[in-house]
């Protein structure tokens, strides 16, 4: 693929030239302009813009404005350069006719002719791309005219399926080398990723309000779980099972004219009608001409009968803005499967406060003893069944996989015998040495599995064995009975064709019905498809792949009691290096990015000269936020919610009094974040036993978070606050839980936010200790403790950011612990909080002053 790089630099637009749908605030103007400069200069920008300042929309408008101007510059400059080179060649031709040094003139002309050919080739590719885009626009109009496809037409649509085509199934299952792709022009693309699809859907909704929404070609990418429209696949509960079923259906050969009966009886095993090429292409054209979020794209696919998953994949090469979740961008394997190339592109990572942890989690891998046992059974059964068909080389590879599984199981068993409790850490080469498979080339083995579609073939046979009926003790083998019935049916069919007697036909039909009844009686009840466990083969291969990484980048956590082997990525730099090397520019943005030291030292060590950092203030007025650090409780006792002290009667009593008193003066919603679910339960129980819960409930409804889904809880909390004559509600939740990140407690939903204690992670965790040790070794003594503290403060910052979501919003923030008064901790809080903090201690009126100032704050509103 070819790309043109302009020589001329773009000027930064004025604040009103970014297509922002509202009158931008000053910080939004600054962000868009400074983002534009980062993209133009090919830099790495780290941007912190407080939650509620329209950060995502600002990033989108800034990036799309740059892209539009860049594309226009490419077209105009390329034409100008072609004309310039042509004129230069004409001039050289005249000079060569008069020049005495013919060789020198020819040398200059040759270089100019080569440049002209290169530019003309790029121009031809660009013209071809414009023609393709014109066809896509026409296809979208046609799709809108056709509208919804009636289910009855799916039989006709199946004829569009190419029974021999298998090239578009999955990139990871390609057999052998692929043909070289046709040379085409590669425009600059923007890859915008965030943590969740709901966050990306908000960007699509905002994009429609801008002028960019009318022209930009955008596409939302997701997994089959979000996009698949085939009922036979959607009914599967696990995404792994959905992937297996879809890939299996993608390679099935379509029947020329399948009967209604055959489609009903073999629905799960037939080729997917949603993957008809004409429907996928039509849906792709529509998606590229109007912004659709992931849910809208899925609904459109269901309505027209086309596959939204494959339509989104085929749209990637034509899109200007690609919206995708973290896992699809940050994993190289996922990018390869989707055909994503970041060469010369713009990468924007939003909600990036946890980027380091996300990279580590995505590139970690875990496998259990149960998965290893199942993998051993399935692979051994596969080998035994097809052994005579395998080449010697392939049989060797399969035996190597079985050998590795046995050795991994032996390691777990031996360590369980030696260590009754406790986990241990190993380097990758130590695991392969102890397992005695250090001499097996894992890269070659994994390549064999990819080329031969090993995982799918093993899983396919395992699924068939699951579906095979099992004979009972008093019953002949089903396979024999089935074959006899089929033979009988075949002979009866021949007799029917030979005779013209109606009586004989009726008799034959009766016999056929009886045979079918007998066949159904002999079949045991089939296990529902959704109960089939996901394939253990892919987790096994994923774990083996981690063993090929640099030994210093990660460790293996061996848990013999839990029966697991877990790869922990300690150094994310290598996994992020491809993105840094390929992308034209990278933007890392979030509401709480500080401190950024670890981010820069772990991901961008080789490009400090490209780094740009920008931190912006909040859009709200200075008097719209009132933050307190409360070091002493209402009775004057010092507040220390360390793990060893927070469960004491004194701390529980102080906390209950704080909640009771604040609920008397704070209107609307009060959200209290506690360090853990266990401590939340303890606090709630104390509130019940002490009578404080009853007192608070007399004024505010009380809700508490439980582990799992929080959607219904949020709805009930909001309803309680919005109820007529309501004094609001109190919501007890957990730092790091569902309610502490990404949710919006705007206006009356969050007039006060309390953070109880500093939520440090468990320092005895083997993973955390290993990570801290690694940082000390790599970045110097103290780096591990710094990381440990930063994890805690970033979690606090996320909780604080749930309130004050727009320019007219206002709230109080209460940080309950004397450790928040430490200048080092305060220095890591968001600037829009730290510069307004009021310290409440015994010397300046204590908690009574806090309650009085809170009452005056809300009275003025």
C-alpha positions in Angstrom: 0.0 0.0 0.0 1.2 3.5 -0.9 0.9 6.7 1.0 1.8 10.3 0.2 3.5 12.5 2.8 3.1 16.3 2.1 6.1 18.6 2.4 4.1 21.6 3.5 2.9 22.0 7.1 -0.6 22.8 8.0 -1.4 26.0 10.0 -3.3 25.5 13.2 -7.0 26.5 12.7 -8.8 29.1 14.8 -11.0 28.0 17.6 -14.2 28.3 15.6 -12.9 26.2 12.7 -13.1 22.8 14.3 -16.8 22.1 13.7 -17.5 22.0 17.4 -21.3 21.7 17.8 -21.4 24.1 20.8 -19.7 27.3 21.7 -16.4 25.8 23.0 -14.9 26.6 26.4 -11.4 28.0 26.6 -9.9 24.7 27.6 -11.7 22.9 24.7 -10.3 25.5 22.3 -6.8 24.9 23.7 -7.2 21.1 23.6 -8.3 21.1 19.9 -5.6 23.4 18.8 -2.8 21.6 20.7 -4.1 18.2 19.5 -4.0 19.5 15.9 -0.4 20.4 16.4 0.5 17.0 17.9 -1.1 15.2 14.9 0.6 17.5 12.4 4.0 17.1 13.9 3.7 13.3 14.4 4.2 13.5 18.2 3.0 11.5 21.2 0.5 13.6 23.3 -0.6 13.0 26.8 -3.7 15.0 27.6 -5.5 15.3 30.9 -8.9 17.0 30.7 -11.2 16.6 33.7 -14.2 14.4 33.5 -17.2 16.4 32.4 -15.3 18.8 30.1 -16.4 17.2 26.8 -13.0 15.6 26.3 -14.1 12.9 23.9 -16.0 15.2 21.6 -13.2 17.7 21.7 -10.7 15.0 20.7 -13.0 13.9 17.9 -13.5 17.3 16.4 -9.8 18.2 16.7 -8.7 15.0 15.0 -11.3 15.0 12.2 -10.5 18.7 11.4 -6.8 17.8 11.0 -7.7 14.8 8.8 -9.9 16.8 6.5 -7.2 19.4 6.0 -4.5 16.8 5.6 -6.5 15.0 2.9 -7.1 18.3 1.1 -3.4 19.2 1.3 -2.4 15.7 -0.1 -4.7 16.2 -3.2 -3.6 19.8 -3.9 0.1 19.3 -3.2 0.3 16.1 -5.2 -1.2 17.8 -8.3 1.1 20.7 -7.8 4.2 18.5 -7.6 3.2 16.6 -10.7 2.9 19.8 -12.6 6.2 21.0 -11.2 8.1 17.8 -12.1 6.6 17.9 -15.7 7.8 21.5 -16.1 11.2 20.6 -14.7 11.5 17.7 -17.2 10.6 20.0 -20.1 13.2 22.5 -18.9 15.8 19.7 -18.6 15.0 18.5 -22.1 15.6 21.9 -23.6 18.9 22.2 -21.6 20.1 18.8 -22.7 19.7 19.7 -26.3 22.0 22.6 -25.8 24.3 21.1 -23.2 27.7 19.7 -23.9 27.5 17.3 -20.9 24.9 14.9 -22.2 25.4 12.3 -19.4 24.8 14.8 -16.6 21.6 16.0 -18.3 20.3 12.5 -18.7 21.1 11.7 -15.1 19.0 14.6 -13.9 16.2 13.7 -16.3 16.2 10.1 -15.2 15.7 11.1 -11.5 12.9 13.5 -12.4 11.1 10.8 -14.6 11.3 8.3 -11.7 9.7 10.9 -9.4 7.0 11.7 -12.0 6.2 8.0 -12.4 5.9 7.6 -8.6 3.6 10.7 -8.2 1.5 9.6 -11.2 1.1 6.1 -9.7 0.0 7.6 -6.4 -2.4 9.9 -8.2 -3.9 6.9 -10.1 -4.3 5.0 -6.9 -6.0 8.0 -5.3 -8.3 8.4 -8.2 -9.2 4.7 -8.0 -10.0 5.1 -4.3 -12.3 8.0 -5.1 -14.1 5.8 -7.6 -14.5 3.0 -5.0 -15.9 5.5 -2.5 -18.4 6.7 -5.1 -19.6 3.1 -5.5 -19.9 2.8 -1.8 -22.1 5.9 -1.6 -24.3 4.5 -4.4 -24.5 1.2 -2.6 -25.7 2.9 0.6 -28.5 4.7 -1.3 -29.5 1.3 -2.8 -29.5 -0.3 0.7 -31.8 2.4 2.1 -34.2 1.9 -0.8 -34.4 -1.9 -0.3 -34.9 -1.6 3.4 -35.7 -4.6 5.6 -35.4 -8.1 4.2 -38.3 -10.3 4.8 -37.3 -13.6 6.6 -38.8 -15.6 3.8 -36.3 -14.2 1.4 -33.4 -15.8 3.3 -33.8 -18.9 1.2 -33.1 -16.9 -2.0 -30.2 -15.1 -0.3 -28.5 -18.4 0.4 -27.9 -18.7 -3.3 -25.5 -15.8 -3.1 -23.2 -17.9 -0.9 -20.1 -19.3 -2.7 -19.9 -22.9 -1.6 -16.2 -23.0 -2.4 -15.2 -19.7 -0.9 -13.2 -19.9 2.3 -10.9 -17.0 2.0 -12.9 -14.6 4.2 -13.5 -16.8 7.2 -10.9 -15.7 9.8 -7.4 -14.3 9.3 -6.1 -16.4 12.1 -7.1 -19.6 10.2 -5.6 -18.9 6.9 -3.8 -21.8 5.4 -0.4 -21.1 4.1 0.8 -17.8 2.6 -1.8 -15.4 1.2 -1.5 -13.8 -2.2 0.0 -10.3 -2.3 -2.6 -7.6 -1.8 -3.3 -5.3 -4.7 -1.4 -2.1 -4.4 -3.8 0.7 -3.3 -3.6 4.1 -1.9 -3.5 4.1 1.9 -5.0 7.2 3.4 -4.3 8.3 7.0 -6.9 6.7 9.3 -7.9 7.6 12.9 -8.2 4.7 15.3 -10.2 5.9 18.3 -10.4 3.4 21.2 -12.0 3.5 24.6 -12.7 1.0 27.3 -16.3 0.2 26.6 -18.8 0.2 23.7 -21.1 2.5 25.7 -18.3 5.1 25.7 -17.8 4.7 22.0 -21.6 4.9 21.4 -21.5 8.3 23.2 -18.9 9.5 20.7 -21.1 8.4 17.8 -24.0 10.3 19.2 -22.0 13.5 19.6 -20.4 13.0 16.2 -23.9 13.3 14.6 -24.3 16.7 16.1 -21.1 18.0 14.3 -20.6 18.9 10.6 -18.1 16.0 10.5 -21.0 13.6 10.9 -22.3 14.4 7.5 -19.1 13.4 5.6 -16.8 11.3 7.7 -16.7 7.5 7.0 -16.8 5.9 10.4 -17.2 2.3 11.5 -17.6 0.7 14.9 -15.8 -2.6 15.5 -16.8 -5.2 18.0 -16.9 -9.0 18.6 -19.4 -11.5 17.4 -21.1 -11.2 20.8 -22.1 -7.6 19.9 -22.6 -7.9 16.2 -23.7 -11.5 15.2 -27.3 -11.7 14.0 -27.6 -15.4 13.5 -30.0 -16.9 16.1 -28.1 -20.2 16.0 -24.9 -18.4 17.1 -26.4 -15.7 19.3 -28.1 -18.2 21.6 -24.7 -19.4 22.7 -23.8 -17.7 26.0 -20.0 -17.6 25.8 -18.1 -15.6 23.2 -15.6 -18.4 22.7 -18.5 -20.7 21.7 -19.9 -18.0 19.4 -16.5 -17.7 17.7 -16.2 -21.5 17.2 -19.7 -21.8 15.8 -19.3 -18.8 13.4 -16.0 -20.0 12.1 -17.4 -23.5 11.6 -20.5 -22.2 9.7 -18.3 -19.8 7.6 -16.5 -22.8 6.1 -19.5 -25.0 5.5 -20.5 -25.5 1.8 -23.9 -24.1 1.0 -26.5 -26.5 -0.5 -27.8 -25.4 -4.0 -31.5 -25.6 -3.0 -31.9 -26.6 0.6 -35.4 -27.7 1.5 -37.3 -26.2 4.4 -37.0 -29.4 6.3 -33.3 -29.7 5.8 -32.7 -26.2 6.9 -34.7 -26.7 10.1 -32.9 -30.0 11.0 -29.4 -28.8 10.2 -29.6 -25.1 11.1 -26.6 -25.2 13.4 -24.5 -27.0 10.9 -25.3 -25.1 7.7 -23.5 -22.2 6.1 -24.6 -18.9 7.6 -27.1 -17.1 5.3 -26.2 -13.8 7.0 -22.8 -14.0 5.3 -24.2 -13.6 1.8 -21.6 -11.4 -0.1 -24.3 -9.0 -1.5 -25.8 -8.4 1.9 -22.5 -7.9 3.7 -21.3 -5.4 1.0 -24.6 -3.5 1.1 -24.5 -3.3 4.9 -20.9 -2.1 4.8 -21.8 0.7 2.3 -24.5 1.9 4.7 -22.3 1.8 7.7 -19.6 3.9 6.0 -22.1 6.7 4.9 -23.8 7.4 8.3 -22.3 7.1 11.8 -23.7 4.0 13.6 -22.8 2.8 17.1 -22.3 -0.9 17.7 -25.9 -1.6 18.7 -27.3 0.3 15.7 -25.0 -1.6 13.4 -26.1 -4.9 14.9 -29.8 -3.9 14.5 -29.3 -2.9 10.9 -27.7 -6.3 10.1 -30.7 -8.1 11.7 -33.1 -5.9 9.7 -31.5 -6.5 6.3 -30.4 -10.1 6.9 -26.6 -9.3 6.5 -23.7 -10.0 8.9 -22.8 -6.9 10.8 -19.6 -8.5 12.1 -18.1 -9.2 8.6 -19.6 -5.9 7.2 -17.7 -3.9 9.9 -14.5 -5.8 9.1 -14.8 -5.2 5.4 -15.4 -1.5 6.1 -12.1 -1.0 7.9 -10.0 -0.3 4.8 -12.4 2.4 3.5 -13.1 4.1 6.9 -11.5 7.4 8.1 -12.6 7.0 11.7 -12.5 3.5 13.3 -14.1 3.2 16.8 -13.0 0.1 18.7 -12.5 -1.1 22.3 -9.1 -1.5 23.9 -8.7 -5.2 23.2 -9.1 -4.9 19.4 -6.4 -2.2 19.2 -3.9 -3.1 21.9 -3.5 -6.7 20.9 -1.4 -7.4 17.7 -3.2 -10.7 17.1 -6.6 -8.9 17.2 -5.4 -6.3 14.8 -4.1 -8.9 12.4 -7.4 -10.8 12.5 -9.3 -7.6 11.7 -6.8 -6.6 8.9 -5.9 -3.4 10.8 -2.6 -1.7 9.9 -1.5 1.3 12.0 1.2 2.3 9.5 1.0 6.1 9.2 -2.3 6.3 11.2 -3.5 8.3 14.1 -4.1 6.4 17.4 -6.2 8.0 20.1 -6.6 6.1 23.4 -9.4 7.7 25.5 -10.1 6.9 29.1 -6.4 6.0 29.3 -5.9 6.4 33.1 -5.5 2.6 33.3 -3.6 2.0 30.1 -0.6 0.2 31.6 -2.9 -2.2 33.5 -5.0 -2.8 30.4 -2.0 -3.7 28.3 -0.8 -6.0 31.0 -4.2 -7.7 31.4 -4.7 -8.1 27.7 -1.3 -9.8 27.2 -1.6 -12.0 30.2 -2.8 -15.6 30.0 -4.1 -18.2 32.4 -4.9 -21.9 32.1 -6.4 -24.2 34.7 -5.9 -27.9 35.5 -9.4 -28.6 34.2 -8.7 -26.9 30.9 -5.4 -28.9 30.5 -7.2 -32.2 31.3 -9.9 -31.5 28.7 -7.4 -30.4 26.2 -5.4 -33.6 26.7 -8.6 -35.7 26.2 -9.7 -33.8 23.1 -6.3 -33.8 21.4 -5.6 -37.4 22.2 -9.1 -38.4 20.8 -8.5 -36.3 17.7 -5.1 -37.9 17.2 -6.4 -41.5 17.7 -9.3 -40.9 15.3 -7.2 -39.5 12.4 -3.8 -41.0 13.1 -3.6 -42.9 9.8 -4.2 -39.6 7.8 -1.4 -37.6 9.5 2.0 -37.1 8.0 4.9 -38.1 10.2 5.7 -34.4 10.7 2.2 -33.4 11.7 1.9 -36.4 14.0 5.1 -35.3 15.7 3.7 -31.8 16.3 0.5 -33.2 17.9 2.5 -35.5 20.1 4.6 -32.6 21.2 1.4 -30.7 22.2 0.2 -33.7 24.2 3.6 -34.0 25.9 3.6 -30.4 26.9 0.1 -30.7 28.4 1.2 -33.7 30.4 4.3 -31.9 31.7 2.3 -28.8 32.8 -0.1 -31.1 34.7 2.8 -32.8 36.3 4.2 -29.5 37.5 0.9 -28.6 39.1 0.6 -32.0 40.8 4.2 -32.1 42.0 4.0 -28.6 43.5 0.7 -29.4 45.2 2.4 -32.3 46.9 5.4 -30.3 47.9 3.6 -27.1 48.9 0.3 -27.3 50.8 -0.2 -23.6 50.4 1.3 -20.6 48.7 2.1 -19.7 45.1 5.4 -19.4 43.4 6.8 -17.3 40.5 8.9 -18.6 37.6 10.5 -17.2 34.5 9.3 -18.6 31.3 12.5 -20.5 30.7 12.4 -22.0 34.2 8.9 -23.4 33.5 10.0 -25.0 30.2 13.1 -26.4 31.8 11.2 -27.9 34.8 8.6 -29.2 32.3 11.4 -30.7 30.2 10.1 -29.2 27.0 12.7 -26.5 26.6 14.0 -28.2 23.5 10.6 -27.9 21.7 10.4 -25.0 19.3 7.2 -23.3 20.5 7.1 -20.7 17.7 7.2 -23.5 15.1 4.5 -25.4 17.0 2.2 -22.4 17.2 2.8 -21.7 13.5 1.7 -25.3 12.8 -1.5 -24.9 14.8 -2.3 -21.7 13.0 -1.6 -23.0 9.5 -3.6 -26.3 10.1 -6.5 -24.7 12.0 -5.7 -27.1 14.7 -7.9 -25.5 17.4 -11.0 -25.5 15.2 -10.4 -29.1 14.0 -10.0 -30.5 17.5 -12.9 -28.5 18.8 -15.1 -29.5 15.8 -14.5 -33.2 16.5 -15.1 -32.7 20.2 -18.4 -31.0 19.5 -19.5 -33.9 17.2 -18.6 -36.4 19.9 -20.7 -34.3 22.4 -23.7 -34.5 20.1 -23.3 -38.2 19.3 -26.1 -40.2 21.0 -24.8 -42.7 23.6 -26.4 -46.2 23.6 -28.0 -47.5 26.8 -27.4 -51.0 28.2 -30.5 -52.6 26.7 -30.2 -50.9 23.3 -28.2 -51.7 20.2 -25.5 -49.2 19.2 -27.2 -46.1 17.7 -24.8 -45.9 14.8 -26.0 -49.4 13.7 -29.6 -48.7 14.2 -29.3 -45.4 12.4 -27.6 -47.0 9.4 -30.3 -49.7 9.2 -33.0 -47.1 9.2 -31.3 -45.1 6.6 -31.0 -48.2 4.4 -34.6 -49.0 4.9 -35.7 -45.5 4.0 -33.6 -45.5 0.9 -35.1 -48.8 -0.3 -38.6 -47.6 0.4 -37.9 -44.4 -1.5 -36.8 -46.5 -4.6 -40.0 -48.6 -4.3 -42.1 -45.4 -4.2 -40.5 -44.2 -7.4 -41.2 -47.5 -9.2 -44.8 -48.0 -8.2 -47.8 -45.9 -9.3 -50.2 -47.4 -6.8 -51.7 -44.9 -4.4 -52.2 -47.6 -1.8 -48.5 -48.6 -2.0 -47.5 -44.9 -1.6 -49.6 -44.6 1.6 -48.1 -47.7 3.0 -44.6 -46.5 2.3 -45.3 -43.2 3.9 -46.6 -45.0 7.0 -43.4 -47.0 7.1 -41.3 -43.9 6.8 -43.2 -42.2 9.7 -42.6 -45.3 11.8 -39.0 -45.4 11.0 -38.6 -41.8 11.9 -40.4 -42.4 15.2 -38.1 -45.3 15.9 -35.0 -43.2 15.1 -36.2 -40.4 17.5 -36.9 -43.0 20.3 -33.4 -44.3 20.0 -31.9 -40.8 20.3 -31.2 -39.7 23.9 -32.0 -36.1 24.8 -29.4 -33.9 23.3 -27.4 -31.6 25.6 -28.3 -28.0 24.8 -25.6 -26.3 22.8 -25.2 -23.5 25.2 -24.1 -25.9 28.0 -21.1 -27.1 26.0 -17.9 -25.7 27.5 -15.7 -23.4 25.5 -12.8 -24.9 23.7 -9.8 -25.4 26.0 -7.5 -25.5 22.9 -7.3 -21.7 22.3 -6.5 -20.9 26.0 -3.8 -23.5 25.8 -2.3 -22.0 22.7 -2.6 -18.5 24.1 -0.6 -19.7 27.2 2.0 -21.3 25.1 2.4 -18.1 23.1 3.2 -16.2 26.2 6.1 -18.6 26.8 7.7 -17.3 23.6 8.0 -13.7 24.9 11.1 -12.1 26.4 11.8 -13.9 29.7 12.4 -10.6 31.5 9.1 -9.1 30.4 6.9 -11.5 32.5 6.6 -14.2 35.1 4.6 -17.4 35.5 2.5 -17.6 38.6 2.1 -21.2 39.7 -0.9 -21.8 42.0 -0.9 -25.5 42.8 -3.9 -25.2 45.2 -6.1 -23.3 42.8 -4.7 -25.5 40.0 -3.7 -22.6 37.6 -0.7 -21.4 35.6 -0.9 -17.7 34.9 1.4 -15.5 32.8 1.8 -12.0 34.2 3.2 -9.3 31.9 5.5 -7.0 33.9 6.9 -4.9 31.1 4.3 -3.7 28.6 6.8 -1.7 26.5 7.4 -4.6 24.0 3.7 -5.1 23.4 3.1 -1.4 22.8 6.3 -0.9 20.7 4.6 -1.8 17.4 2.0 0.9 17.9 4.6 3.5 18.8 6.8 2.5 15.7 4.0 2.4 13.2 1.6 5.2 14.1 2.1 8.7 12.7 0.9 10.2 16.0 -0.4 8.8 19.3 -2.8 10.6 21.7 -3.2 9.3 25.2 -6.1 11.1 27.0 -8.1 10.8 30.2 -9.7 12.7 33.0 -7.1 11.6 35.6 -3.8 10.9 33.9 -1.5 12.2 36.6 1.0 11.1 37.7 2.3 10.2 34.3 5.9 9.2 35.2 5.3 5.5 35.0 3.4 5.8 31.7 6.3 7.7 30.1 9.0 5.4 31.5 7.2 2.1 30.6 5.7 2.9 27.2 7.6 5.8 25.7 11.2 5.3 26.8 12.5 5.5 23.2 10.6 8.6 22.1 11.0 11.2 24.8 11.7 13.8 22.0 8.2 13.2 20.6 6.4 13.5 24.0 4.0 16.4 24.7 2.1 16.7 28.0 -0.9 19.0 28.5 -3.1 19.3 31.7 -6.2 21.4 31.6 -8.4 22.9 34.3 -12.1 22.1 34.9 -14.7 24.1 33.1 -16.7 24.8 36.3 -16.2 28.0 38.3 -13.9 27.9 41.3 -16.8 28.2 43.7 -18.6 25.2 42.2 -16.5 22.6 44.0 -15.8 22.4 47.7 -13.3 19.7 48.6 -12.4 18.8 52.2 -9.7 16.7 53.7 -11.2 15.4 57.0 -8.5 14.3 59.5 -10.7 14.1 62.6 -14.1 12.7 63.1 -17.1 14.4 64.8 -15.9 13.3 68.2 -12.4 14.5 67.5 -10.7 11.1 67.0 -8.1 11.0 64.3 -9.4 9.3 61.1 -7.2 6.4 60.0 -8.9 3.9 57.7 -5.9 1.6 57.3 -6.7 -2.0 56.9 -5.7 -2.8 60.5 -7.8 0.0 62.0 -10.8 0.6 59.8 -12.9 -2.3 61.3 -12.5 -1.0 64.8 -15.5 0.2 66.8 -14.1 3.7 66.9 -13.6 4.1 63.2 -17.1 2.6 62.4 -18.6 5.0 65.0 -16.9 8.0 63.5 -17.9 7.1 59.9 -21.5 6.5 60.9 -21.7 10.0 62.6 -20.1 11.6 59.5 -22.7 10.0 57.2 -25.6 10.9 59.5 -24.5 14.5 59.8 -23.7 15.1 56.1 -27.0 13.5 55.1 -28.7 16.2 57.1 -27.2 19.1 55.2 -26.4 17.8 51.7 -29.4 17.8 49.3 -29.9 15.2 46.6 -27.6 12.3 46.2 -24.6 11.4 48.4 -22.2 8.7 47.0 -19.8 7.2 49.5 -16.9 5.1 48.2 -15.5 2.4 50.6 -12.3 0.4 50.1 -13.8 -3.0 49.6 -17.1 -5.0 49.4 -16.2 -6.7 52.7 -15.8 -3.4 54.4 -19.0 -2.1 52.9 -20.9 -5.0 54.4 -19.3 -4.3 57.8 -20.2 -0.6 57.7 -23.8 -1.4 56.6 -24.1 -3.9 59.4 -22.9 -1.4 61.9 -25.3 1.3 60.6 -28.1 -1.2 61.1 -27.1 -2.2 64.6 -26.4 1.3 65.8 -29.7 2.7 64.6 -27.9 5.2 62.2 -29.3 3.5 59.1 -32.9 4.1 60.4 -32.0 7.8 61.2 -30.5 8.3 57.7 -33.5 6.5 56.1 -35.8 9.0 57.7 -34.4 11.6 55.4 -32.7 9.8 52.5 -33.2 6.4 50.9 -30.2 4.2 51.4 -28.7 1.9 48.7 -25.6 -0.3 48.6 -23.6 -1.8 45.8 -23.2 -5.5 45.4 -20.7 -7.3 43.3 -22.0 -7.7 39.7 -24.4 -5.7 37.6 -25.2 -2.2 38.9 -27.7 -1.1 36.3 -30.9 -1.7 38.3 -29.3 -0.2 41.4 -28.5 3.0 39.6 -32.0 3.2 38.2 -33.5 2.8 41.7 -31.1 5.3 43.2 -32.0 7.9 40.5 -35.7 7.3 41.0 -35.4 7.9 44.7 -33.7 11.2 44.2 -36.1 12.5 41.5 -39.2 11.5 43.5 -41.4 14.5 44.4 -40.6 16.0 47.8 -37.5 13.7 48.1 -34.5 14.7 50.2 -32.3 12.5 48.1 -30.5 9.2 48.6 -27.3 7.7 50.0 -25.4 5.2 47.9 -22.7 3.1 49.5 -20.3 1.8 46.8 -16.8 0.4 46.4 -13.6 2.0 45.0 -12.8 0.1 41.8 -16.3 -1.3 41.6 -18.9 -0.8 38.8 -19.9 2.6 40.1 -16.4 4.2 40.5 -15.4 4.4 36.8 -17.2 5.6 33.7 -20.5 6.4 35.3 -22.1 9.8 35.5 -23.4 11.2 38.8 -24.3 14.6 37.5 -26.4 17.3 39.2 -28.6 15.9 42.0 -27.3 12.4 41.5 -24.0 13.4 43.1 -24.1 16.5 45.2 -21.5 15.0 47.5 -18.8 12.3 47.0 -17.1 10.7 50.0 -13.9 8.6 49.7 -13.2 6.6 52.9 -9.5 5.9 53.4 -6.8 5.4 50.8 -7.7 2.2 48.9 -4.3 0.5 48.7 -4.2 -2.8 47.0 -3.3 -6.0 48.9 0.5 -5.7 49.3 0.7 -9.4 49.9 -0.6 -10.2 46.4 2.1 -12.2 44.6 1.4 -10.4 41.3 1.7 -7.0 42.9 4.9 -7.9 44.8 6.5 -9.2 41.6 5.5 -6.1 39.7 6.9 -3.8 42.3 10.1 -5.7 42.4 10.4 -5.6 38.6 9.9 -1.8 38.7 12.6 -1.4 41.3 15.0 -3.4 39.2 14.2 -1.5 36.0 13.6 2.1 37.1 15.5 2.2 40.4 14.8 1.7 44.1 11.5 3.2 45.2 9.8 2.8 41.8 7.8 -0.1 43.1 6.4 1.8 46.1 5.7 4.8 43.8 3.7 2.5 41.5 1.8 1.1 44.6 0.9 4.5 45.8 -0.1 5.8 42.3 -2.5 2.8 41.9 -4.3 3.9 45.0 -4.4 7.7 44.2 -5.6 7.0 40.6 -8.5 5.0 42.1 -9.4 7.9 44.4 -9.2 10.3 41.4 -11.7 8.2 39.5 -14.1 8.3 42.3 -13.8 12.1 42.6 -14.5 12.5 38.9 -17.9 10.9 39.2 -19.4 14.3 40.3 -19.3 17.7 38.6 -20.0 16.7 35.1 -20.8 20.0 33.3 -20.2 23.7 33.6 -23.3 24.4 35.7 -22.8 21.4 38.1 -21.6 21.8 41.7 -20.7 19.4 44.5 -18.7 18.8 47.7 -15.9 16.2 48.0 -14.9 14.7 51.3 -11.7 12.8 51.7 -11.9 10.9 55.0 -8.5 10.0 56.3 -5.6 12.0 57.9 -3.3 10.6 55.3 -4.9 12.8 52.6 -3.3 15.8 54.3 0.1 14.5 53.3 1.5 16.9 50.7 2.8 14.0 48.6 -0.7 12.5 48.3 -2.4 15.9 47.8 0.1 16.6 45.0 -1.2 13.6 43.1 -4.9 14.7 43.2 -6.4 16.5 40.3 -5.3 20.2 40.2 -8.9 21.4 40.1 -9.4 19.6 43.4 -6.1 20.1 45.2 -5.9 23.9 44.8 -9.3 24.3 46.5 -8.9 21.8 49.4 -10.0 22.8 52.8 -8.2 20.9 55.6 -10.5 20.1 58.5 -8.8 19.2 61.8 -9.1 19.9 65.5 -7.1 23.1 65.1 -9.5 24.8 62.8 -12.9 23.8 64.1 -12.9 20.1 63.3 -15.9 18.4 61.7 -18.3 21.0 63.0 -16.8 23.6 60.7 -17.1 21.1 57.8 -20.8 20.7 58.4 -21.4 24.4 58.8 -19.4 25.3 55.6 -21.3 22.5 53.7 -24.6 23.9 54.7 -23.6 27.4 53.6 -22.3 26.1 50.3 -25.6 24.5 49.3 -27.7 27.3 50.8 -26.1 29.7 48.4 -27.2 27.4 45.5 
